[in-house]
Amino acid sequence: MPCADYIKGLVPASCIILAGLLGCDSGPKLPKVVPVTGYISLNDEPVAGATVVFISAQTSGRSAAGKTDEFGNFSLATYFNPQLELDGAEPGEYMIQVTKLEEGSAVPAPPPSDPSLSPQELMKLQTEYNMERMKSGGPKSLLPERYNNPKTSELKASVIEGMPHLKLELTD
C-alpha cells in the first residue's frame, strides 16, 4: 500500500500546482475609481436636487454622476453596466454639467443606447437631446442655461486620489 499513500499525496499537490498555473478568474478588471464629493451653490445658496455629471475629457474615460441633497452636497458614482456601479470617478480631467429641472417636469429619456458609441458620444447625444427638449417647451431648467452643457458651463475638475471636497459656485 505504499503506492496508494504516494498517489493520495500526489493528487492534492497536483491540484494546487494546477490552480497556481491557471490562476483564479476574478472577472473583468475594473478601472480604479476614487471618492469624489462636493457642494453646489447658486448665488451663495445651496442647490438641492441638482444632477451633476462629470464628463471625462479622456476618450477612454467614463463619466460619473450624482445628485445633490437638500444641503447642496453630492457624491459621484461611475456606472459600468446594469449590475455594477462604483462610488467615485476614475482619476483624470473632467468637464462638468449641472442641471436642475422644475418640480413635476418629466425628466427626458436618454436617446437609445448604441454599444458602438463611446461614453463621450452618448453624453453628447444626451446633452443635445436635453437642450432640444428645453427649447421646445420641455422641462424648465431652474439653473442658468450655460450649466446645462459641459462645453458652456466652464466648470472643470481634476480627479485625483485624496482630493478635497469640491465647491462648485454657480452664478446667474
C-alpha distance (Angstrom), angle and dihedral (degrees) to the residues before:
residue distance angle dihedral
M1 . . .
P2 3.82 . .
C3 3.81 87.4 .
A4 3.82 91.0 57.1
D5 3.81 90.6 52.1
Y6 3.80 89.6 50.3
I7 3.83 91.7 52.1
K8 3.83 91.4 46.7
G9 3.80 89.2 57.0
L10 3.80 94.1 42.4
V11 3.82 96.9 56.1
P12 3.85 97.2 59.2
A13 3.80 91.3 42.6
S14 3.83 90.5 51.2
C15 3.79 91.0 50.7
I16 3.80 91.8 51.9
I17 3.80 92.4 48.8
L18 3.82 91.8 46.6
A19 3.82 92.2 49.5
G20 3.79 90.0 50.1
L21 3.80 92.6 51.0
L22 3.80 94.8 46.6
G23 3.78 96.2 40.6
C24 3.75 126.6 -153.5
D25 3.76 120.1 -72.4
S26 3.78 107.5 -135.6
G27 3.81 92.6 177.5
P28 3.78 128.4 -106.2
K29 3.79 116.2 -14.2
L30 3.79 110.5 -111.7
P31 3.79 123.9 -147.6
K32 3.80 116.9 -106.8
V33 3.79 115.0 -98.0
V34 3.80 127.3 -167.4
P35 3.81 127.4 -155.1
V36 3.81 114.2 -92.1
T37 3.80 121.3 -171.5
G38 3.75 131.6 164.2
Y39 3.77 151.5 154.1
I40 3.81 128.4 -115.1
S41 3.80 124.7 -157.7
L42 3.80 134.1 174.2
N43 3.81 114.2 -151.5
D44 3.83 89.5 -15.4
E45 3.83 93.6 -52.4
P46 3.84 121.4 112.3
V47 3.81 114.5 -107.1
A48 3.81 110.7 -135.8
G49 3.80 122.5 -165.2
A50 3.81 96.9 18.3
T51 3.78 123.2 142.3
V52 3.80 114.5 -133.4
V53 3.80 119.6 -163.7
F54 3.80 125.0 -171.5
I55 3.82 108.4 -155.2
S56 3.78 112.6 -159.0
A57 3.80 116.0 -120.5
Q58 3.82 88.7 -154.4
T59 3.80 114.9 85.6
S60 3.80 91.3 -134.9
G61 3.80 96.0 44.6
R62 3.78 127.6 102.5
S63 3.77 126.9 -128.2
A64 3.80 121.0 -118.2
A65 3.80 128.4 -154.5
G66 3.77 143.4 -171.8
K67 3.80 143.1 167.0
T68 3.79 127.9 -122.2
D69 3.78 120.4 -117.7
E70 3.82 124.3 -137.6
F71 3.82 89.7 -76.8
G72 3.83 95.7 51.1
N73 3.82 94.4 -104.4
F74 3.80 122.1 137.0
S75 3.77 141.5 176.2
L76 3.79 124.5 -158.4
A77 3.79 130.8 -126.3
T78 3.79 129.2 -169.4
Y79 3.80 117.6 -138.0
F80 3.81 116.4 -144.4
N81 3.81 103.0 166.3
P82 3.82 138.7 -30.0
Q83 3.81 91.3 -75.2
L84 3.79 99.4 40.3
E85 3.78 132.5 60.6
L86 3.81 121.1 153.7
D87 3.80 126.5 -157.7
G88 3.80 109.6 -114.0
A89 3.80 138.0 22.3
E90 3.78 135.1 -88.0
P91 3.82 113.8 -96.3
G92 3.80 111.2 -96.8
E93 3.78 146.3 78.7
Y94 3.81 121.4 -45.7
M95 3.80 141.4 -173.1
I96 3.81 112.4 -145.0
Q97 3.79 131.1 -136.7
V98 3.82 121.6 -170.9
T99 3.80 122.2 -170.3
K100 3.78 134.8 173.9
L101 3.78 121.2 177.1
E102 3.78 128.7 -156.8
E103 3.83 113.7 -90.0
G104 3.76 111.5 -90.9
S105 3.80 92.9 21.8
A106 3.74 113.8 133.3
V107 3.77 111.4 -113.7
P108 3.79 107.4 -125.5
A109 3.77 115.7 -111.3
P110 3.77 114.4 -117.9
P111 3.77 117.5 -108.6
P112 3.82 114.3 -94.6
S113 3.77 110.3 -74.0
D114 3.75 117.8 -113.5
P115 3.82 115.6 -163.5
S116 3.80 90.6 -148.6
L117 3.83 92.1 63.6
S118 3.79 122.6 89.7
P119 3.82 120.0 -124.7
Q120 3.81 88.5 -104.5
E121 3.81 92.1 53.1
L122 3.81 90.8 48.8
M123 3.83 90.8 48.8
K124 3.80 90.0 49.2
L125 3.82 90.6 52.4
Q126 3.80 90.9 47.9
T127 3.82 92.4 49.3
E128 3.81 92.4 48.1
Y129 3.81 89.9 47.6
N130 3.82 92.1 50.2
M131 3.82 91.9 48.0
E132 3.81 91.4 50.6
R133 3.81 91.5 48.7
M134 3.80 91.0 51.7
K135 3.81 92.9 47.7
S136 3.80 91.6 49.6
G137 3.79 94.4 55.6
G138 3.80 95.1 -87.9
P139 3.79 121.8 140.0
K140 3.79 114.0 -22.0
S141 3.78 116.4 -118.9
L142 3.80 115.8 -131.2
L143 3.81 92.6 -161.1
P144 3.80 128.9 66.4
E145 3.80 108.3 -78.3
R146 3.80 95.2 -118.5
Y147 3.84 90.6 70.3
N148 3.84 91.3 58.9
N149 3.80 90.2 72.2
P150 3.82 123.1 55.0
K151 3.82 90.5 -146.6
T152 3.81 94.0 56.7
S153 3.82 100.1 33.0
E154 3.82 92.4 76.4
L155 3.82 86.6 -150.7
K156 3.80 113.7 136.5
A157 3.79 136.4 165.9
S158 3.78 139.6 -173.0
V159 3.79 110.7 -140.7
I160 3.81 112.2 -149.2
E161 3.79 136.8 158.5
G162 3.82 110.9 -81.0
M163 3.80 94.4 12.4
P164 3.82 118.5 168.9
H165 3.81 125.7 -110.1
L166 3.84 105.5 -76.6
K167 3.78 122.1 -125.7
L168 3.82 114.7 -154.8
E169 3.80 109.5 -170.8
L170 3.81 111.7 -166.8
T171 3.81 123.2 -167.5
D172 3.80 135.7 -167.1
